[in-house]
Amino acid sequence: MKQDNQRKIKYQGVYDWMQSVVTMFLAFMIALTFFGGTMGVSQVSMMPTLHDGDRMILRSIFYTPAHEDIIVFSTQSFRDGEALVKRVIGIEGDTIDIDFGTGVVYRNGIALDEDFVIGPTTLRGDVSFPQIVPEGHVFVIGDNRTNSQDSRNSSIGHIDTREIIGQVVAVMAPFNRMQLFLR
């Protein structure tokens, strides 16, 4: 009799633990569905920060773009709305200038300290500088400045904030690359 009670207590603990795990998983999936999502990277324009094949967690609800955020957006003006991942360099009202000789990016006359980029910004697009970011838009550049289609090119240009799918808040896979991008 005592052994049966001990067995019931043991199984009740396992059942409670499993119920907690399943509940947490369902809550996580519901939160991702309503407040963000996941997406994979299939480009090299954000290296070394993001690599081809990384799986990202996005935050989309109540998101307001800020300097240096990594965003996912889709614009019809580029490859029929292909989703792209880039870093926000300028928000509405900012003046962006690039000295392609030295590779330095300036925001409102101040040189940016960009320790996350591969090499200097020497690759020109077909856009002339300085650029003033219009209301409701952002200016984006990939971290891999020599291999990125971004706001330096008129095919992408300034990104309307309504085209932003979400902010990258974390890399969740592969496990050896897990990291958070919270400000």
Residue frames as qw, qx, qy, qz and C-alpha x, y, z in Angstrom:
[[0.000, 0.886, 0.464, 0.000, 0.00, 0.00, 0.00],
 [0.298, -0.813, 0.114, 0.487, 2.78, 2.40, 0.96],
 [0.437, -0.158, 0.607, 0.645, 4.66, 1.46, -2.21],
 [0.260, 0.629, 0.650, 0.339, 1.57, 2.25, -4.36],
 [0.105, -0.952, -0.218, 0.186, 1.32, 5.71, -2.78],
 [0.396, -0.605, 0.366, 0.586, 5.01, 6.36, -3.42],
 [0.412, 0.177, 0.697, 0.560, 4.59, 5.27, -7.03],
 [0.132, 0.827, 0.527, 0.145, 1.54, 7.59, -7.47],
 [0.237, -0.894, 0.018, 0.379, 3.50, 10.50, -5.99],
 [0.452, -0.321, 0.549, 0.626, 6.42, 9.76, -8.33],
 [0.317, 0.416, 0.698, 0.490, 4.18, 9.62, -11.41],
 [0.008, -0.916, -0.391, 0.086, 2.30, 12.74, -10.33],
 [0.318, -0.735, 0.220, 0.558, 5.60, 14.65, -10.23],
 [0.368, -0.042, 0.678, 0.635, 6.54, 13.47, -13.72],
 [0.179, 0.678, 0.670, 0.243, 3.05, 14.34, -14.99],
 [0.131, -0.923, -0.191, 0.306, 3.23, 17.85, -13.45],
 [0.359, -0.527, 0.422, 0.645, 6.67, 18.42, -14.97],
 [0.318, 0.217, 0.742, 0.548, 5.51, 17.29, -18.45],
 [0.079, 0.827, 0.556, 0.036, 2.41, 19.46, -18.20],
 [0.216, -0.843, 0.035, 0.491, 4.57, 22.49, -17.37],
 [0.355, -0.271, 0.597, 0.666, 6.88, 21.85, -20.34],
 [0.234, 0.474, 0.746, 0.405, 3.98, 21.46, -22.77],
 [0.041, -0.902, -0.398, 0.163, 2.27, 24.60, -21.41],
 [0.273, -0.706, 0.235, 0.610, 5.48, 26.65, -21.75],
 [0.341, -0.013, 0.704, 0.623, 5.98, 25.39, -25.31],
 [0.151, 0.677, 0.680, 0.239, 2.41, 26.27, -26.30],
 [0.142, -0.907, -0.189, 0.348, 2.70, 29.73, -24.70],
 [0.345, -0.478, 0.444, 0.675, 5.97, 30.32, -26.58],
 [0.281, 0.246, 0.751, 0.545, 4.41, 29.30, -29.90],
 [0.040, 0.837, 0.546, 0.024, 1.35, 31.51, -29.32],
 [0.244, -0.821, 0.033, 0.515, 3.59, 34.46, -28.40],
 [0.336, -0.234, 0.589, 0.696, 5.65, 33.98, -31.58],
 [0.227, 0.509, 0.748, 0.360, 2.49, 33.79, -33.67],
 [0.041, -0.901, -0.430, -0.024, 1.00, 37.00, -32.31],
 [0.271, -0.918, 0.081, 0.277, 4.03, 39.10, -31.36],
 [0.042, -0.701, 0.613, 0.362, 6.73, 38.04, -33.80],
 [0.944, 0.293, -0.008, -0.153, 7.96, 35.01, -35.64],
 [0.635, -0.420, 0.524, 0.383, 10.96, 33.11, -36.83],
 [0.639, 0.752, -0.080, -0.139, 12.82, 33.36, -40.09],
 [0.849, -0.135, 0.257, 0.442, 15.94, 31.99, -41.72],
 [0.012, 0.812, -0.316, -0.490, 18.81, 33.94, -43.22],
 [0.829, 0.290, 0.413, 0.241, 19.63, 33.05, -46.83],
 [0.416, 0.856, -0.048, 0.303, 22.15, 35.74, -47.65],
 [0.744, -0.122, -0.224, 0.617, 25.63, 36.90, -46.67],
 [0.151, 0.712, 0.075, 0.682, 25.02, 40.66, -46.55],
 [0.503, -0.788, 0.060, -0.350, 24.85, 40.69, -42.72],
 [0.884, -0.105, -0.239, 0.388, 28.05, 38.76, -42.02],
 [0.339, 0.150, -0.896, 0.243, 29.73, 38.59, -39.55],
 [0.414, -0.142, 0.439, -0.785, 26.63, 39.31, -37.42],
 [0.818, 0.181, 0.374, -0.397, 24.32, 36.87, -39.21],
 [0.151, -0.331, 0.846, 0.391, 25.35, 33.91, -41.33],
 [0.597, 0.110, -0.531, -0.591, 23.60, 32.08, -44.16],
 [0.592, -0.140, -0.793, -0.031, 21.39, 29.43, -42.50],
 [0.033, -0.001, -0.619, 0.785, 20.92, 31.23, -39.15],
 [0.264, -0.617, -0.699, -0.250, 17.36, 31.02, -37.71],
 [0.066, 0.203, -0.257, 0.943, 16.22, 34.31, -36.18],
 [0.109, -0.638, -0.722, 0.244, 13.47, 35.30, -33.76],
 [0.097, 0.390, 0.230, 0.886, 11.65, 38.48, -34.79],
 [0.007, -0.531, -0.578, 0.620, 9.68, 41.03, -32.80],
 [0.139, 0.374, 0.544, 0.738, 7.03, 42.73, -34.86],
 [0.256, -0.798, -0.506, -0.205, 4.25, 44.09, -32.67],
 [0.342, -0.929, -0.071, 0.120, 4.80, 47.51, -31.04],
 [0.730, -0.119, 0.193, 0.644, 8.14, 47.86, -32.86],
 [0.186, 0.976, -0.003, -0.114, 9.60, 51.29, -33.64],
 [0.815, 0.366, -0.109, 0.436, 12.86, 51.32, -35.62],
 [0.392, -0.887, 0.170, 0.171, 15.97, 52.61, -33.86],
 [0.305, 0.783, -0.541, -0.036, 19.59, 53.14, -34.89],
 [0.050, 0.464, -0.883, 0.055, 21.61, 49.93, -35.28],
 [0.757, 0.064, 0.516, -0.397, 18.57, 47.62, -35.04],
 [0.045, -0.139, 0.883, 0.446, 18.69, 44.63, -37.37],
 [0.597, 0.316, 0.307, -0.671, 15.44, 44.40, -39.30],
 [0.322, 0.176, 0.861, 0.352, 13.72, 42.14, -41.80],
 [0.364, 0.544, 0.132, -0.744, 11.70, 43.93, -44.47],
 [0.495, 0.318, 0.738, 0.330, 10.07, 43.24, -47.77],
 [0.168, 0.619, -0.040, -0.767, 9.87, 45.84, -50.50],
 [0.738, 0.523, 0.422, -0.064, 8.10, 45.38, -53.84],
 [0.326, 0.894, -0.254, -0.172, 10.74, 47.55, -55.52],
 [0.000, 0.603, -0.796, -0.048, 13.36, 44.81, -55.07],
 [0.178, 0.137, -0.966, -0.125, 13.00, 41.29, -56.47],
 [0.540, -0.349, -0.563, -0.519, 9.21, 41.12, -56.09],
 [0.605, -0.630, 0.074, -0.481, 9.17, 41.62, -52.35],
 [0.778, 0.074, -0.547, 0.301, 11.98, 39.27, -51.34],
 [0.585, -0.808, -0.070, 0.001, 12.57, 39.55, -47.57],
 [0.545, 0.541, -0.353, 0.535, 15.89, 41.18, -46.74],
 [0.672, -0.645, -0.229, 0.283, 17.84, 41.55, -43.49],
 [0.425, 0.566, -0.116, 0.697, 19.79, 44.78, -42.90],
 [0.419, -0.402, -0.451, 0.678, 20.89, 47.16, -40.14],
 [0.031, 0.935, 0.331, 0.123, 19.12, 50.49, -39.55],
 [0.538, 0.057, -0.075, 0.838, 21.64, 53.30, -40.01],
 [0.049, -0.048, 0.045, -0.997, 19.22, 56.22, -40.23],
 [0.075, 0.583, 0.785, -0.194, 15.68, 56.95, -39.09],
 [0.199, 0.818, 0.423, 0.334, 13.38, 59.72, -40.30],
 [0.138, -0.990, 0.009, -0.020, 15.01, 63.13, -40.26],
 [0.676, -0.486, 0.355, 0.425, 18.59, 61.80, -40.12],
 [0.469, 0.807, -0.307, -0.186, 21.15, 62.94, -42.68],
 [0.887, -0.166, 0.366, 0.226, 23.30, 60.05, -43.88],
 [0.379, 0.840, -0.365, -0.128, 26.57, 60.70, -45.67],
 [0.936, -0.133, 0.230, 0.232, 29.29, 58.27, -46.73],
 [0.063, 0.825, -0.498, -0.261, 32.90, 59.13, -47.50],
 [0.975, 0.213, 0.032, -0.049, 33.65, 56.32, -49.96],
 [0.455, 0.692, -0.481, 0.287, 37.33, 57.24, -50.02],
 [0.085, -0.451, 0.733, -0.502, 37.81, 56.47, -46.32],
 [0.459, -0.195, -0.855, -0.142, 34.81, 54.15, -45.99],
 [0.051, -0.169, -0.641, 0.747, 33.32, 56.12, -43.08],
 [0.174, -0.619, -0.665, -0.380, 29.55, 56.47, -42.62],
 [0.044, 0.039, -0.336, 0.940, 28.24, 59.67, -41.03],
 [0.192, -0.663, -0.712, -0.130, 24.90, 60.21, -39.35],
 [0.179, -0.956, -0.227, -0.057, 23.99, 63.86, -38.75],
 [0.228, 0.875, -0.333, 0.267, 27.64, 64.83, -39.27],
 [0.509, -0.602, 0.589, -0.175, 29.04, 62.33, -36.73],
 [0.444, 0.374, -0.799, -0.156, 31.20, 59.38, -37.86],
 [0.892, -0.275, -0.027, -0.357, 29.67, 56.07, -36.80],
 [0.161, -0.500, 0.841, -0.129, 31.68, 53.60, -34.73],
 [0.887, 0.130, -0.103, -0.430, 30.66, 50.39, -36.46],
 [0.225, -0.503, 0.833, -0.043, 32.61, 47.52, -34.94],
 [0.717, 0.160, 0.634, -0.241, 30.11, 45.03, -36.42],
 [0.668, 0.684, -0.069, -0.285, 30.97, 45.57, -40.12],
 [0.828, -0.008, 0.351, 0.438, 33.30, 43.71, -42.44],
 [0.495, 0.131, 0.283, 0.811, 35.66, 46.35, -43.78],
 [0.035, 0.383, 0.105, -0.917, 35.03, 49.99, -44.62],
 [0.495, 0.654, 0.531, -0.215, 32.05, 51.22, -46.65],
 [0.151, -0.463, 0.465, 0.739, 33.77, 51.78, -49.99],
 [0.222, 0.301, 0.841, 0.391, 31.21, 50.18, -52.32],
 [0.239, 0.213, 0.001, -0.947, 29.11, 52.84, -54.04],
 [0.401, 0.494, 0.770, -0.052, 25.57, 52.39, -55.19],
 [0.239, 0.454, 0.466, 0.721, 23.67, 54.60, -57.62],
 [0.270, -0.881, -0.389, -0.015, 22.34, 56.92, -54.88],
 [0.342, 0.572, -0.215, 0.713, 24.03, 60.28, -54.26],
 [0.565, -0.554, -0.469, 0.392, 24.95, 61.49, -50.79],
 [0.143, -0.010, 0.798, -0.585, 24.16, 63.07, -48.42],
 [0.354, -0.376, -0.749, -0.416, 20.70, 61.52, -48.04],
 [0.326, -0.178, 0.434, -0.821, 17.98, 62.85, -45.72],
 [0.054, -0.210, -0.976, 0.009, 15.77, 60.02, -44.48],
 [0.339, -0.336, -0.295, -0.827, 12.13, 60.96, -45.19],
 [0.520, -0.198, 0.468, -0.687, 9.32, 60.72, -42.64],
 [0.892, 0.054, 0.237, -0.382, 8.10, 57.16, -42.11],
 [0.842, 0.449, -0.289, 0.076, 11.25, 55.60, -43.59],
 [0.667, -0.622, 0.344, 0.224, 14.62, 54.17, -42.54],
 [0.464, 0.727, -0.501, -0.074, 18.02, 53.96, -44.24],
 [0.906, -0.291, 0.305, -0.028, 19.58, 50.47, -44.07],
 [0.398, 0.666, -0.628, -0.061, 22.96, 48.94, -44.89],
 [0.966, -0.111, -0.233, 0.018, 24.19, 45.35, -44.53],
 [0.582, -0.735, 0.308, 0.160, 27.13, 44.66, -42.19],
 [0.695, -0.025, 0.512, 0.504, 29.02, 43.03, -45.08],
 [0.164, 0.783, 0.046, -0.598, 29.40, 46.40, -46.82],
 [0.052, 0.461, -0.662, -0.589, 31.14, 45.05, -49.94],
 [0.139, -0.106, -0.934, -0.312, 28.45, 42.42, -50.57],
 [0.093, 0.490, 0.713, -0.493, 25.11, 44.06, -49.77],
 [0.025, -0.480, -0.508, -0.715, 22.20, 45.43, -51.80],
 [0.257, -0.552, -0.593, 0.527, 20.80, 48.15, -49.53],
 [0.089, 0.901, 0.328, -0.271, 19.74, 51.81, -49.31],
 [0.246, -0.548, 0.410, 0.686, 22.85, 52.82, -51.28],
 [0.123, 0.087, 0.803, 0.577, 20.99, 51.46, -54.33],
 [0.404, 0.060, -0.046, -0.912, 17.87, 53.03, -55.80],
 [0.549, -0.102, -0.753, -0.348, 16.36, 49.55, -56.31],
 [0.472, -0.409, -0.713, 0.320, 15.96, 49.43, -52.51],
 [0.016, -0.611, -0.037, -0.790, 16.32, 53.04, -51.38],
 [0.250, -0.257, 0.535, -0.765, 14.74, 54.24, -48.16],
 [0.252, -0.230, -0.939, -0.049, 12.57, 51.59, -46.53],
 [0.479, -0.462, -0.147, -0.732, 8.99, 52.50, -45.65],
 [0.205, -0.279, 0.782, -0.519, 8.46, 51.48, -42.02],
 [0.799, 0.099, 0.213, -0.553, 5.22, 49.75, -43.08],
 [0.791, 0.397, -0.449, -0.122, 7.39, 47.29, -45.06],
 [0.012, 0.481, -0.799, 0.361, 9.28, 46.18, -41.94],
 [0.742, -0.186, -0.612, -0.200, 8.36, 42.62, -40.99],
 [0.736, -0.665, -0.129, 0.008, 10.16, 42.78, -37.65],
 [0.040, -0.828, 0.528, -0.185, 13.28, 43.42, -35.62],
 [0.788, 0.121, -0.581, 0.164, 15.74, 40.57, -35.21],
 [0.505, -0.745, 0.241, -0.363, 15.97, 39.99, -31.45],
 [0.610, -0.464, 0.642, -0.014, 17.90, 36.72, -31.39],
 [0.539, 0.366, -0.712, -0.264, 19.58, 33.96, -33.35],
 [0.789, -0.295, 0.362, -0.399, 18.14, 30.69, -32.10],
 [0.899, 0.013, 0.409, 0.156, 19.91, 28.24, -34.39],
 [0.794, -0.005, -0.588, 0.152, 22.38, 26.81, -34.96],
 [0.668, -0.702, -0.237, 0.076, 22.99, 26.45, -31.25],
 [0.687, -0.203, -0.020, 0.697, 26.66, 27.45, -31.43],
 [0.203, 0.313, 0.198, 0.907, 25.58, 30.84, -32.85],
 [0.288, -0.762, -0.578, -0.047, 22.80, 31.64, -30.38],
 [0.301, -0.054, -0.201, 0.931, 22.84, 35.33, -29.40],
 [0.014, 0.799, 0.557, -0.225, 20.52, 38.17, -28.36],
 [0.291, 0.304, 0.200, 0.885, 20.22, 41.58, -30.01],
 [0.247, -0.815, -0.524, 0.027, 18.34, 43.56, -27.40],
 [0.256, 0.503, -0.116, 0.817, 18.84, 47.25, -26.80]]
